[in-house]
Amino acid sequence: MSILEPSKLLDKELYSRQLYVLDPPAMQRIQEAKVLLLGLQGLGAEVAKNLVLMGVGSLTLHDPHPTCWSDLAAQFLLSERDLERSRAQASKELLAQFNEAVQVSVYAGDITEVLLQDFQVVVMTASTLEEQLKVSTWCHKHRICFLVADTRGLVGQLFCDFGENFIIEDPTEADPATAAIQHISQGSPGILTLRSKTGTCCFSDGDLVTFSGIEGMVELNGCDPRPIRVQKDGSLEIGDTTTFSHYLHGGTVTKVKRTKTVNHKSLDTALLQPHVVARNPHRVHCLHQAFRALHQFQDLHGRLPQPWDPVDAEAVVCLARALGPLKGTDEEPLGEPLDEALVRIVALSSAGSLSPMAAILGAVAAQHVVKAISRKFMPLEQWLYFDALDCLPEEADLLPSPEDCIPRGCRYDGQIAVFGDAFQKKLSHQRYLLQVGAGAIGCELLKGFALVGLGTRGNGSVTVTDMDHIERSNLSRQFLFRPRDIGRPKAEVAAAAAQHLNPDLRVTAFTHPLHAATEDVFGDHFFSHVDGVAAALDSFQARHYVATRCTHYLKPLLEAGTEGTQGSATVFVPHVTEGYKGPESAKDDTYPICTVRHFPSTAEHTLQWARDEFEGLFRLPAETISGCLQPHVSLADVDGPQKLALLQPVLGVLKARAQTWEDCVVWARGHWQLRFHSSIIQLLKSFPPDKETHLLFVLAAANLYAQMHGLPGCRDQIALKALLKSLPQPDPQLLAPGPGPEPLTGLQEVLGVWREHPLNPLVFNKDDDSNFHVDFVAVAATLRSQNYGILPVTRDQSKRIVGQIIPAIATTTAAVAGLVGLELYKVVGGPRPLGAFRHSQLYLDENCFIRCVPPAPATQTFRHLKWTCWDRLKVSAGQPERNLQWLLAHLQEQHGLNVRMLLHGQALLYSAGWSLAKQAQCLPLRVTELVRRATGLAPNPLLQVLVLELSCEGEEEDTAFPPLHLEL
């Protein structure tokens, strides 16, 4: 590989999250690629944004057409001041700010065959079929990857042609399957037994596998890939092992990812023979014919059909009806009847331009550009059709009229053409909360809110909350931020940037999130002025809390999340869909202490051990000493066991103060000896002391030890190697930690050393690659893995696992935000049946898009009562004096409930099991007084509703009664 210009060197900090999806070789290809983008309406702007954020080498824009009002509904790079300016030229100014490493240019001349040969990928949007066919022919001839992307109202189309014999080097995002080896027999064939039966499902007959970390039968380590056969008992036949050494123990078998080859047809052929993979191919074929008919209508009339004009729509239906039948893969006509109603509704809404549709199709198109450049992940089998016609009302009399969709000469004309002006006014008066809304998805949602005109008039508003500050790694996905914003609050910067996209947006930023500690801010009064909530949270605990608040206040919740190329968008509507059912917290990823310390079997075990080592060496001892040096701490009052507990993390780590860099190296060399030599002598036989891994361990440990002591470190590995050779071998007896016979005396001696020289406890920070934190954990885990015959992971993988980093790319983020935007249309549009809403899952690496109707809320019953998670028992403020006795009688009379227990949160207010004397004391008290006595706190005076939980006599074990809302 040739040496890159300095500007093209891979910026691992900027692309840190993206690199976990697209590896360095793929990113190298992306940074060297040249892409031509034709068409800069809303869809083109989305493609351009995603490619610039992801770091494509150069992007050339071509769109000489003047900006018009209808562009602004989906084209966020343009504004009112750009009207009549060239779309491409006006778009470049903002686009170039997203990533300074990307060369963004504008080409204003004619598109010629010679011009195209300078690019690896050509993308066309907002183009005529005649233009598409011409450019497609040239691209196919010269093996230039070619894409067409288009949206017509609530329907989108994507076509890709990567040419013939295009090789996909890495078809899926998933890591290669691996499994631990239990035993390998000598024979023909050799039989490999897996340590866990669950590993069997990862392998199939004919798979190719490699081996590593095997002791004994070392001939298999690093051998060429071997084919396998899976036996009935789950063991694997791996070929002839007769002449190999006897297997001892350990090792890992890894499935090799195979390349795949695709053969694409040019557009002129694929147009008449569309090969699609879809759940409903007939609907897709009808959409295909609808797009062809729309192209013909545009050729005939020089325009698209007028919004909701029945005459124009019928003309499109006639054109579609007159098209010849499509052909299958066997060249035979498909013979499917045309769904004229579907074509008609497509035509009626085809003049519109919608931000959510542009976001979705733009994300998929940009991902395919990346697939073409990087050769990672499978492309489409040429065609994709996406329709969101479920956003329209099912009842014909609720559809917009032509008069309501006439252009107004405003930035929302493209949206008004689909939903009408009355709906636009409704959007403008909405009040929405965007929770933790200035991250990657949040930035996309804010852009969408600004473009659709949410919260722009009257009492309408958008509130965005986020407690985080901007980091450099955010800039590859969060396009509202610039390098100058690093360190500033995300919420404030994002709010200002969104307002720049649409000056009418009424947005307020909060730098503290929605959780139990901020209910004085986000309480009854706040939620009484909110129409809905959109959430983009990265923890189950936060999601569960926000969902609980939405259920409590009966507010719709739009929720989205991503991980790599996978994304989801879900909608929860009071009394229509089920409530959020995600876990309250992530699954417990901690491991038993004995496993981590003595019996590790996975890379995760070794990383947990290394992370514990970091804490035990570089944070806890320093914090222990700092705590003991506090004026209020008296060791004379500490008993023996406590003294021992204080002393153990200190002695053996901080027996003496390091004065020089050499002292730090001596300590690090000794700790390596203690952990990886004295403990397991075999290590030295397999891995000699001058092995690079061992040197890196000493380098990282010595630098961290120096940081803790306030000393300068050193990165010079050559100098370190020379220093290590000059040092005497450490005495193992002096390395062994131990509290000594007198814990208090030993601790006092240590404190005496450090009283004048405070230590610096090191708090683990995964985001600074220069601080040696991740280096130490990664290399310590690697050494631990070598000790136990476990396949180690790379430094980048170690950083992701230990830092709990979620892989992320701009395309998935944009797509899920678009899917949320579609559900927003439905929620704002008014009462809709369950069948109108969609939960969505997407897998961009595999081109899998799943949209399904969410479940209805489950109904519970108790005697004559029926309720769902959205229901509650209410006691209005107009009721008479409401002491406990009255409340119990009211519940019995109104609902037939004999209350057994009454709680407020975790506080027990009443129990039928109490003594009669205790009940007599409580029954006359007002419920608010009971709460004060049980919790020690009076209810917040701003609280409008007191929420109580109850259990009743005769209930089943799994009965969860609706909450009791006592209005104050």
TAJOZI-V161783 format. One record per residue. N is the residue number from 1. RES is the residue in three letters. PHI is phi in whole degrees, 0 to 359 (999 if undefined). PSI is psi in degrees with one decimal (none if undefined). Layout:
n: <N N>
res: <RES RES>
phi: <PHI PHI>
psi: <PSI PSI>
This chain:
n: <1 2 3 4 5 6 7 8 9 10 11 12 13 14 15 16 17 18 19 20 21 22 23 24 25 26 27 28 29 30 31 32 33 34 35 36 37 38 39 40 41 42 43 44 45 46 47 48 49 50 51 52 53 54 55 56 57 58 59 60 61 62 63 64 65 66 67 68 69 70 71 72 73 74 75 76 77 78 79 80 81 82 83 84 85 86 87 88 89 90 91 92 93 94 95 96 97 98 99 100 101 102 103 104 105 106 107 108 109 110 111 112 113 114 115 116 117 118 119 120 121 122 123 124 125 126 127 128 129 130 131 132 133 134 135 136 137 138 139 140 141 142 143 144 145 146 147 148 149 150 151 152 153 154 155 156 157 158 159 160 161 162 163 164 165 166 167 168 169 170 171 172 173 174 175 176 177 178 179 180 181 182 183 184 185 186 187 188 189 190 191 192 193 194 195 196 197 198 199 200 201 202 203 204 205 206 207 208 209 210 211 212 213 214 215 216 217 218 219 220 221 222 223 224 225 226 227 228 229 230 231 232 233 234 235 236 237 238 239 240 241 242 243 244 245 246 247 248 249 250 251 252 253 254 255 256 257 258 259 260 261 262 263 264 265 266 267 268 269 270 271 272 273 274 275 276 277 278 279 280 281 282 283 284 285 286 287 288 289 290 291 292 293 294 295 296 297 298 299 300 301 302 303 304 305 306 307 308 309 310 311 312 313 314 315 316 317 318 319 320 321 322 323 324 325 326 327 328 329 330 331 332 333 334 335 336 337 338 339 340 341 342 343 344 345 346 347 348 349 350 351 352 353 354 355 356 357 358 359 360 361 362 363 364 365 366 367 368 369 370 371 372 373 374 375 376 377 378 379 380 381 382 383 384 385 386 387 388 389 390 391 392 393 394 395 396 397 398 399 400 401 402 403 404 405 406 407 408 409 410 411 412 413 414 415 416 417 418 419 420 421 422 423 424 425 426 427 428 429 430 431 432 433 434 435 436 437 438 439 440 441 442 443 444 445 446 447 448 449 450 451 452 453 454 455 456 457 458 459 460 461 462 463 464 465 466 467 468 469 470 471 472 473 474 475 476 477 478 479 480 481 482 483 484 485 486 487 488 489 490 491 492 493 494 495 496 497 498 499 500 501 502 503 504 505 506 507 508 509 510 511 512 513 514 515 516 517 518 519 520 521 522 523 524 525 526 527 528 529 530 531 532 533 534 535 536 537 538 539 540 541 542 543 544 545 546 547 548 549 550 551 552 553 554 555 556 557 558 559 560 561 562 563 564 565 566 567 568 569 570 571 572 573 574 575 576 577 578 579 580 581 582 583 584 585 586 587 588 589 590 591 592 593 594 595 596 597 598 599 600 601 602 603 604 605 606 607 608 609 610 611 612 613 614 615 616 617 618 619 620 621 622 623 624 625 626 627 628 629 630 631 632 633 634 635 636 637 638 639 640 641 642 643 644 645 646 647 648 649 650 651 652 653 654 655 656 657 658 659 660 661 662 663 664 665 666 667 668 669 670 671 672 673 674 675 676 677 678 679 680 681 682 683 684 685 686 687 688 689 690 691 692 693 694 695 696 697 698 699 700 701 702 703 704 705 706 707 708 709 710 711 712 713 714 715 716 717 718 719 720 721 722 723 724 725 726 727 728 729 730 731 732 733 734 735 736 737 738 739 740 741 742 743 744 745 746 747 748 749 750 751 752 753 754 755 756 757 758 759 760 761 762 763 764 765 766 767 768 769 770 771 772 773 774 775 776 777 778 779 780 781 782 783 784 785 786 787 788 789 790 791 792 793 794 795 796 797 798 799 800 801 802 803 804 805 806 807 808 809 810 811 812 813 814 815 816 817 818 819 820 821 822 823 824 825 826 827 828 829 830 831 832 833 834 835 836 837 838 839 840 841 842 843 844 845 846 847 848 849 850 851 852 853 854 855 856 857 858 859 860 861 862 863 864 865 866 867 868 869 870 871 872 873 874 875 876 877 878 879 880 881 882 883 884 885 886 887 888 889 890 891 892 893 894 895 896 897 898 899 900 901 902 903 904 905 906 907 908 909 910 911 912 913 914 915 916 917 918 919 920 921 922 923 924 925 926 927 928 929 930 931 932 933 934 935 936 937 938 939 940 941 942 943 944 945 946 947 948 949 950 951 952 953 954 955 956 957 958 959 960 961 962 963 964 965 966 967 968>
res: <MET SER ILE LEU GLU PRO SER LYS LEU LEU ASP LYS GLU LEU TYR SER ARG GLN LEU TYR VAL LEU ASP PRO PRO ALA MET GLN ARG ILE GLN GLU ALA LYS VAL LEU LEU LEU GLY LEU GLN GLY LEU GLY ALA GLU VAL ALA LYS ASN LEU VAL LEU MET GLY VAL GLY SER LEU THR LEU HIS ASP PRO HIS PRO THR CYS TRP SER ASP LEU ALA ALA GLN PHE LEU LEU SER GLU ARG ASP LEU GLU ARG SER ARG ALA GLN ALA SER LYS GLU LEU LEU ALA GLN PHE ASN GLU ALA VAL GLN VAL SER VAL TYR ALA GLY ASP ILE THR GLU VAL LEU LEU GLN ASP PHE GLN VAL VAL VAL MET THR ALA SER THR LEU GLU GLU GLN LEU LYS VAL SER THR TRP CYS HIS LYS HIS ARG ILE CYS PHE LEU VAL ALA ASP THR ARG GLY LEU VAL GLY GLN LEU PHE CYS ASP PHE GLY GLU ASN PHE ILE ILE GLU ASP PRO THR GLU ALA ASP PRO ALA THR ALA ALA ILE GLN HIS ILE SER GLN GLY SER PRO GLY ILE LEU THR LEU ARG SER LYS THR GLY THR CYS CYS PHE SER ASP GLY ASP LEU VAL THR PHE SER GLY ILE GLU GLY MET VAL GLU LEU ASN GLY CYS ASP PRO ARG PRO ILE ARG VAL GLN LYS ASP GLY SER LEU GLU ILE GLY ASP THR THR THR PHE SER HIS TYR LEU HIS GLY GLY THR VAL THR LYS VAL LYS ARG THR LYS THR VAL ASN HIS LYS SER LEU ASP THR ALA LEU LEU GLN PRO HIS VAL VAL ALA ARG ASN PRO HIS ARG VAL HIS CYS LEU HIS GLN ALA PHE ARG ALA LEU HIS GLN PHE GLN ASP LEU HIS GLY ARG LEU PRO GLN PRO TRP ASP PRO VAL ASP ALA GLU ALA VAL VAL CYS LEU ALA ARG ALA LEU GLY PRO LEU LYS GLY THR ASP GLU GLU PRO LEU GLY GLU PRO LEU ASP GLU ALA LEU VAL ARG ILE VAL ALA LEU SER SER ALA GLY SER LEU SER PRO MET ALA ALA ILE LEU GLY ALA VAL ALA ALA GLN HIS VAL VAL LYS ALA ILE SER ARG LYS PHE MET PRO LEU GLU GLN TRP LEU TYR PHE ASP ALA LEU ASP CYS LEU PRO GLU GLU ALA ASP LEU LEU PRO SER PRO GLU ASP CYS ILE PRO ARG GLY CYS ARG TYR ASP GLY GLN ILE ALA VAL PHE GLY ASP ALA PHE GLN LYS LYS LEU SER HIS GLN ARG TYR LEU LEU GLN VAL GLY ALA GLY ALA ILE GLY CYS GLU LEU LEU LYS GLY PHE ALA LEU VAL GLY LEU GLY THR ARG GLY ASN GLY SER VAL THR VAL THR ASP MET ASP HIS ILE GLU ARG SER ASN LEU SER ARG GLN PHE LEU PHE ARG PRO ARG ASP ILE GLY ARG PRO LYS ALA GLU VAL ALA ALA ALA ALA ALA GLN HIS LEU ASN PRO ASP LEU ARG VAL THR ALA PHE THR HIS PRO LEU HIS ALA ALA THR GLU ASP VAL PHE GLY ASP HIS PHE PHE SER HIS VAL ASP GLY VAL ALA ALA ALA LEU ASP SER PHE GLN ALA ARG HIS TYR VAL ALA THR ARG CYS THR HIS TYR LEU LYS PRO LEU LEU GLU ALA GLY THR GLU GLY THR GLN GLY SER ALA THR VAL PHE VAL PRO HIS VAL THR GLU GLY TYR LYS GLY PRO GLU SER ALA LYS ASP ASP THR TYR PRO ILE CYS THR VAL ARG HIS PHE PRO SER THR ALA GLU HIS THR LEU GLN TRP ALA ARG ASP GLU PHE GLU GLY LEU PHE ARG LEU PRO ALA GLU THR ILE SER GLY CYS LEU GLN PRO HIS VAL SER LEU ALA ASP VAL ASP GLY PRO GLN LYS LEU ALA LEU LEU GLN PRO VAL LEU GLY VAL LEU LYS ALA ARG ALA GLN THR TRP GLU ASP CYS VAL VAL TRP ALA ARG GLY HIS TRP GLN LEU ARG PHE HIS SER SER ILE ILE GLN LEU LEU LYS SER PHE PRO PRO ASP LYS GLU THR HIS LEU LEU PHE VAL LEU ALA ALA ALA ASN LEU TYR ALA GLN MET HIS GLY LEU PRO GLY CYS ARG ASP GLN ILE ALA LEU LYS ALA LEU LEU LYS SER LEU PRO GLN PRO ASP PRO GLN LEU LEU ALA PRO GLY PRO GLY PRO GLU PRO LEU THR GLY LEU GLN GLU VAL LEU GLY VAL TRP ARG GLU HIS PRO LEU ASN PRO LEU VAL PHE ASN LYS ASP ASP ASP SER ASN PHE HIS VAL ASP PHE VAL ALA VAL ALA ALA THR LEU ARG SER GLN ASN TYR GLY ILE LEU PRO VAL THR ARG ASP GLN SER LYS ARG ILE VAL GLY GLN ILE ILE PRO ALA ILE ALA THR THR THR ALA ALA VAL ALA GLY LEU VAL GLY LEU GLU LEU TYR LYS VAL VAL GLY GLY PRO ARG PRO LEU GLY ALA PHE ARG HIS SER GLN LEU TYR LEU ASP GLU ASN CYS PHE ILE ARG CYS VAL PRO PRO ALA PRO ALA THR GLN THR PHE ARG HIS LEU LYS TRP THR CYS TRP ASP ARG LEU LYS VAL SER ALA GLY GLN PRO GLU ARG ASN LEU GLN TRP LEU LEU ALA HIS LEU GLN GLU GLN HIS GLY LEU ASN VAL ARG MET LEU LEU HIS GLY GLN ALA LEU LEU TYR SER ALA GLY TRP SER LEU ALA LYS GLN ALA GLN CYS LEU PRO LEU ARG VAL THR GLU LEU VAL ARG ARG ALA THR GLY LEU ALA PRO ASN PRO LEU LEU GLN VAL LEU VAL LEU GLU LEU SER CYS GLU GLY GLU GLU GLU ASP THR ALA PHE PRO PRO LEU HIS LEU GLU LEU>
phi: <999 290 290 280 297 306 290 259 297 292 271 292 288 297 259 302 285 289 295 283 256 247 291 307 300 294 296 299 296 298 291 259 276 241 235 250 243 254 105 235 279 303 296 297 297 293 300 298 302 296 292 292 299 278 90 299 302 216 229 255 257 219 192 281 290 285 293 233 302 294 294 289 291 226 262 283 279 247 215 302 289 265 304 77 278 302 302 296 295 291 287 301 301 282 300 295 283 290 202 294 281 263 273 252 224 240 247 251 274 283 274 237 297 295 302 297 291 270 237 271 223 237 240 245 226 48 234 279 297 299 295 298 296 295 292 300 299 297 295 297 297 258 56 259 294 228 225 238 229 205 229 227 65 260 232 230 224 221 232 226 225 265 85 267 55 276 264 264 281 222 292 226 285 301 292 301 294 228 208 280 267 266 197 227 271 272 163 226 272 286 250 256 256 276 292 236 295 294 290 298 294 281 240 223 304 91 299 261 227 235 228 204 70 278 254 103 278 289 299 280 298 73 288 298 306 246 285 233 231 268 272 300 277 93 285 241 278 241 95 288 239 302 270 277 295 291 291 257 191 77 109 224 253 233 284 273 288 262 289 230 242 242 234 256 261 288 299 298 279 293 296 263 223 286 264 232 248 209 291 232 298 296 297 296 296 290 294 300 293 296 295 299 293 296 299 296 299 295 295 286 248 71 199 276 303 295 303 56 271 294 291 298 297 293 295 293 298 297 296 294 295 277 294 292 293 288 250 274 295 266 71 275 301 288 69 271 289 284 277 293 296 294 299 295 290 297 295 300 254 285 283 278 229 241 301 299 293 298 296 293 293 294 291 294 295 297 297 287 298 296 299 295 284 273 61 251 80 287 280 299 277 85 241 222 238 234 232 236 295 293 287 276 299 286 282 298 287 263 290 293 263 304 294 286 252 295 305 257 69 223 292 257 303 297 276 298 297 259 250 92 288 297 294 298 296 296 301 294 263 287 237 236 254 252 274 44 259 243 275 296 293 299 299 294 293 299 301 298 299 296 289 281 84 286 65 244 219 56 270 296 193 231 249 244 239 193 269 278 247 286 243 298 296 289 292 278 224 256 288 283 253 235 306 292 270 302 96 273 296 301 300 292 292 295 298 294 293 295 292 292 294 215 302 281 294 260 239 239 252 238 260 234 276 273 203 303 284 244 290 288 268 259 246 302 297 298 288 290 247 236 266 189 229 245 232 225 257 249 220 295 298 293 299 296 295 298 298 297 297 294 295 300 264 55 246 294 237 251 229 218 201 219 209 63 272 260 211 214 219 230 227 231 243 307 69 246 255 293 277 297 236 294 294 288 207 293 300 289 262 283 240 305 301 296 294 297 280 237 227 293 225 226 298 297 298 292 290 296 299 294 295 296 301 303 297 288 260 243 240 298 300 294 292 298 295 301 293 290 274 293 301 275 268 239 291 295 269 263 282 305 302 293 299 298 296 291 284 304 286 257 296 90 249 234 291 218 277 287 254 223 298 298 299 293 294 300 298 296 298 294 290 300 301 293 278 239 242 299 287 221 299 304 303 293 290 275 226 297 300 271 299 303 302 292 298 295 298 298 300 293 296 295 293 293 297 294 300 296 267 73 253 290 262 206 252 282 290 294 295 295 297 295 295 297 293 274 275 289 293 290 278 304 294 281 274 296 286 183 286 80 285 238 305 294 299 300 293 296 296 298 297 299 294 262 300 269 227 302 264 250 297 263 266 303 228 282 271 256 283 258 265 73 295 293 302 297 298 295 286 296 293 296 297 298 297 296 303 249 66 257 294 285 252 286 299 296 294 299 298 294 290 292 277 51 277 267 302 206 221 296 294 297 301 295 296 292 296 296 296 296 300 296 290 299 307 290 296 288 296 120 303 231 288 305 296 280 270 221 272 233 231 225 228 293 290 250 59 253 231 240 233 222 290 292 294 285 295 290 259 252 227 211 58 269 275 226 202 238 295 270 266 206 273 243 235 285 292 278 290 291 314 249 275 297 299 297 297 296 294 298 294 288 287 278 233 68 254 264 289 263 216 228 231 236 66 266 272 276 266 202 218 294 275 293 295 299 294 292 295 298 289 270 303 283 280 294 297 298 290 298 297 298 290 284 256 81 228 282 303 304 298 276 291 263 223 260 261 238 246 222 234 229 294 88 284 281 298 264 288 237 296 296 295 263 259 258 290 258>
psi: <132.4 154.4 131.9 156.0 153.5 -35.8 -17.0 -0.7 143.1 121.7 92.9 -26.9 -45.2 -44.0 25.0 -42.7 -34.0 -32.0 -21.5 -11.2 -46.4 112.7 169.0 -43.8 -39.9 -42.2 -34.9 -44.4 -41.2 -42.6 -18.7 0.0 152.9 127.1 138.4 126.7 118.6 116.6 118.1 43.4 -162.4 -45.0 -43.8 -38.2 -38.5 -42.7 -46.5 -46.1 -47.2 -41.3 -39.1 -43.8 -36.8 -5.2 29.9 147.2 -55.2 146.6 119.9 128.5 141.3 113.8 92.0 -4.1 147.8 146.4 136.5 170.3 -41.4 -19.2 -34.0 -14.3 -22.8 -12.4 94.9 -10.6 -10.6 160.2 179.8 -32.8 -11.7 1.8 134.5 -7.5 156.1 129.8 -45.3 -46.8 -42.6 -33.2 -31.8 -37.2 -48.7 -38.1 -40.3 -20.9 -15.9 -30.3 106.9 -18.7 -12.0 131.7 111.8 124.2 166.1 133.2 124.9 -2.4 -168.3 151.1 117.5 165.0 -38.5 -42.2 -44.0 -27.2 -6.1 0.9 152.2 -31.2 138.1 129.8 130.7 133.0 157.1 50.3 160.4 158.7 -35.5 -44.3 -41.3 -45.2 -39.5 -49.3 -36.9 -42.9 -45.2 -44.8 -43.9 -37.8 -40.1 14.9 42.8 127.7 136.2 135.8 144.9 128.5 139.1 150.4 144.6 94.7 -115.3 18.0 138.7 155.6 140.7 132.9 137.6 143.3 103.3 7.9 -171.2 145.1 43.1 123.4 126.0 113.9 -29.2 94.1 -28.8 160.9 -26.9 142.5 153.8 141.3 135.7 156.4 147.2 142.9 134.3 -44.0 152.0 127.0 154.5 129.5 -175.2 96.2 157.8 142.0 124.4 124.8 130.6 149.5 -33.6 136.7 -27.0 -21.3 -18.8 -36.1 -13.9 -13.9 149.6 160.4 135.4 -10.6 148.6 137.8 157.2 169.5 153.0 156.4 15.9 134.5 132.9 -80.7 63.5 -13.8 -23.5 -26.0 121.2 13.1 168.3 151.7 136.5 139.0 150.7 161.9 135.6 124.3 168.0 -34.1 3.6 -7.8 165.6 131.1 125.1 14.7 -173.6 120.5 18.2 -42.6 2.5 162.8 161.3 132.7 134.3 -69.8 171.2 -178.6 161.3 139.5 133.4 129.9 135.1 129.3 131.2 144.8 157.7 151.3 133.5 150.1 111.4 149.9 157.3 163.9 -38.3 -33.2 -46.3 -22.7 -35.3 -8.3 63.8 117.8 115.9 147.9 107.3 156.7 -30.3 78.3 -30.8 -43.1 -41.0 -42.0 -36.0 -36.2 -37.5 -46.1 -33.7 -42.6 -40.9 -41.7 -37.5 -38.6 -43.2 -41.8 -43.0 -37.8 -38.7 -38.1 -7.1 17.4 167.9 165.4 144.7 146.3 121.9 30.8 114.0 -28.8 -48.4 -40.9 -40.2 -32.8 -38.1 -40.0 -42.0 -40.9 -40.5 -38.3 -31.3 -11.8 148.7 158.5 145.7 156.4 147.8 -175.5 -21.0 15.0 0.7 144.4 143.0 -32.8 23.6 139.2 145.7 130.8 91.1 -32.2 -38.6 -46.7 -38.3 -44.8 -31.9 -45.7 -41.6 -34.5 9.4 -16.3 -10.5 159.5 116.9 134.3 -47.8 -38.0 -41.0 -39.0 -44.1 -54.6 -34.3 -34.5 -45.4 -40.5 -45.0 -38.0 -34.7 -30.1 -44.2 -40.0 -41.9 -39.4 -48.2 -18.6 29.8 129.9 145.3 136.5 171.7 158.3 51.9 -47.1 142.2 132.2 131.9 125.3 141.7 39.5 -12.6 -9.0 -19.3 150.4 145.2 -32.9 130.7 -35.0 -9.6 -5.1 150.9 156.9 158.7 -37.3 -35.4 -14.5 8.5 136.5 138.7 -2.0 43.5 170.6 -10.5 10.8 -39.3 -31.7 -37.2 -31.5 -20.4 -45.4 -13.8 161.9 -32.3 -41.2 -37.0 -41.2 -37.7 -42.3 -42.1 -22.4 2.8 150.6 112.7 146.0 127.5 102.2 132.0 55.0 15.4 21.0 -157.7 -51.9 -39.0 -40.5 -41.8 -39.6 -41.4 -41.9 -46.0 -42.6 -42.2 -41.7 -39.4 -11.9 30.7 129.0 48.7 -4.8 160.3 -127.1 6.5 150.0 161.7 127.3 125.4 131.8 136.9 127.6 -8.6 162.9 157.4 132.7 161.5 -36.2 -17.2 -25.6 -17.7 -2.8 -26.6 87.3 -9.6 -9.3 153.0 163.5 -33.9 -14.2 -4.4 130.2 -14.7 158.8 130.8 -45.9 -44.3 -43.5 -42.7 -40.5 -44.6 -39.9 -40.2 -36.5 -28.1 -34.0 -36.4 101.0 -19.0 -13.2 126.6 95.0 136.7 136.5 137.4 137.7 15.1 143.6 175.6 108.6 -179.8 -32.3 -11.7 23.2 -13.1 -24.8 -51.2 67.3 -151.8 -45.1 -44.8 -49.8 -19.6 -13.9 26.4 135.5 -23.1 169.3 135.3 133.0 139.0 73.3 151.0 16.9 145.0 -35.5 -45.6 -40.5 -44.3 -40.1 -46.8 -41.6 -38.6 -40.8 -41.7 -38.7 -42.7 -43.9 5.0 52.5 139.3 145.0 125.4 122.0 140.4 154.3 158.2 158.2 106.3 -127.5 3.7 141.5 161.9 150.8 126.3 156.2 136.3 115.2 126.7 130.2 1.6 -54.1 171.7 162.2 170.6 132.4 17.0 162.9 155.4 -21.9 163.5 157.3 148.7 110.8 9.4 157.3 152.2 139.7 -41.7 -34.8 -47.4 -42.1 -36.9 -26.0 52.7 144.8 -5.1 163.2 -32.9 -37.6 -44.3 -34.3 -37.9 -40.9 -44.9 -37.5 -39.6 -38.1 -44.2 -48.2 -43.8 -20.7 -38.5 -7.0 -56.4 -44.4 -43.2 -39.2 -35.9 -46.8 -43.3 -40.1 -39.8 -22.3 -2.7 143.1 -31.2 -3.2 124.3 116.5 -19.5 -24.3 2.4 128.3 173.0 -55.0 -38.3 -38.3 -42.6 -41.4 -36.1 -38.1 -37.3 -44.2 -4.2 -53.8 142.6 -19.6 -42.1 46.5 -30.6 154.1 130.9 132.2 -26.7 171.3 -36.8 -37.6 -39.5 -39.7 -41.3 -45.0 -46.4 -41.1 -41.4 -38.2 -36.5 -44.7 -42.1 -45.1 -36.9 -1.1 -61.5 -34.3 -40.1 94.6 -30.6 -25.3 -42.6 -29.9 -39.7 -32.0 99.5 158.6 -26.0 10.2 143.7 -38.7 -41.5 -39.4 -41.8 -35.4 -48.7 -40.3 -49.1 -46.6 -41.7 -39.9 -40.1 -39.6 -39.0 -42.1 -41.4 -32.1 2.3 28.2 153.3 143.3 -165.5 138.2 0.5 104.5 -33.0 -44.4 -37.6 -41.6 -40.2 -39.8 -41.3 -37.1 -26.4 -10.6 144.2 157.4 134.1 150.0 115.6 -31.4 -32.0 -14.8 -26.0 124.3 154.2 147.7 -17.1 172.3 -26.8 91.3 -45.4 -44.2 -45.6 -42.9 -39.8 -36.2 -43.6 -44.0 -36.1 -36.0 -38.4 -5.4 -37.2 -9.5 83.3 146.6 160.5 102.0 134.3 119.8 123.2 127.7 110.0 -18.6 -10.0 105.5 -2.2 -0.9 -0.6 2.0 -55.6 -35.2 -46.3 -48.5 -42.9 -46.4 -34.2 -40.5 -35.7 -45.0 -40.7 -42.0 -40.8 -36.8 -39.5 13.2 33.1 138.6 115.8 163.6 165.2 169.8 -42.7 -40.4 -38.3 -43.2 -41.7 -43.6 -50.4 -39.6 -0.9 46.3 132.0 118.1 141.9 144.8 157.7 -34.5 -46.8 -40.5 -47.9 -38.8 -46.9 -33.2 -38.8 -40.3 -37.2 -40.2 -36.2 -41.7 -30.1 -41.8 -44.3 -42.6 -43.8 -30.8 -15.7 -174.4 126.5 147.6 165.8 -39.8 -11.8 -24.4 158.6 130.8 139.0 140.4 136.9 147.3 92.6 -26.9 -30.8 5.3 38.6 123.4 118.1 121.9 124.4 155.6 130.3 156.2 152.3 157.0 137.0 140.0 130.5 152.3 149.1 105.8 -117.8 -5.2 142.8 137.4 163.3 -176.1 -16.2 -6.9 160.4 155.1 131.4 141.4 110.7 161.2 -16.3 -1.7 159.5 -173.0 121.2 76.0 178.9 -40.2 -43.2 -43.1 -43.7 -40.6 -39.2 -44.2 -33.7 -42.6 -43.7 -32.5 -2.4 30.4 121.3 103.5 130.1 -39.4 147.7 126.9 153.1 103.7 -124.2 -3.6 126.4 118.7 -30.2 143.7 131.7 -14.3 -4.8 159.5 156.8 -33.3 -42.5 -38.0 -39.7 -32.2 -33.9 -32.5 -36.9 -11.0 144.9 152.8 -37.0 -35.2 -37.0 -40.6 -43.7 -42.0 -37.9 -32.4 -17.9 3.8 139.8 145.7 144.8 128.1 -20.9 -7.1 129.4 -23.3 132.9 123.1 125.5 149.0 144.9 153.4 151.6 160.1 136.0 1.8 153.1 165.7 -36.0 10.9 130.0 98.7 151.3 150.7 151.8 117.9 112.3 106.5 137.4 none>
